[in-house]
Every structure is written in C-alpha cells, then in structure tokens.
Amino acid sequence: MADSTNPSAATLEALVEARTQQLGRELAAAEARRAELERVTTELLRNQQLEQLGRLAGGVAHELNTPAQYATDAVAFGRDSLRDLLRLTGAYRSAVHRAVEQ
C-alpha cells in the first residue's frame, strides 16, 4: 500500500517529464537569446567597421582635397594678380603716351 508521503513511480515520472519539458523550453529561450545577442554583436561590429571606413575615406578625401584646393586658390590668385598687373601696365602706358604727346 502506498502512503501519501511516498509518491508513486508514475507521479515521479510525471514530475520528471514536466521538469524536462520546462528545462527544454528554458534552453530554447536561452538559445534564442544567444542567437539574438550574436546577431546584434555582429551588426554592431559591422556598423563600427563601416563608421571607421567612412572616417578613413573622409580623411583621405580631405588630404587629397586640401592640396588641390591650395593649388586652385594659388592659380586663381596668380590669374587675378596678373590681370591687375596688366591693367596697371596698360594704364601706365596710356599715361606715358599722353605725357609724351603733350
């Protein structure tokens, strides 16, 4: 005769089965969390790499642009200065020519 303090084998098997199912669900949930964490970590790493690549490209573009801009500005300054000098020379010639004619 089975007493109430000693559970039957069927009751123990049912408890073990229920606990096994619960642990299976918890394991599946933990695996899902691990997979999500891995996905987020990979995405974060990729985003950081893209950010670094963008900064590198910006730095390279700046380094290429700075000398080009310097050269462009120097050429523009030389062109404007030469134009001003030619105007001044023309005005000087005109003044000398008028002075000689008088």
ABEGO torsion letter per residue (X at the ends): XBBAABBBAAAAAAAAAAAAAAAAAAAAAAAAAAAAAAAAAAAAAAAAAAAAAAAAAAAAAAAAAAAAAAAAAAAAAAAAAAAAAAAAAAAAAAAAAAAAAX
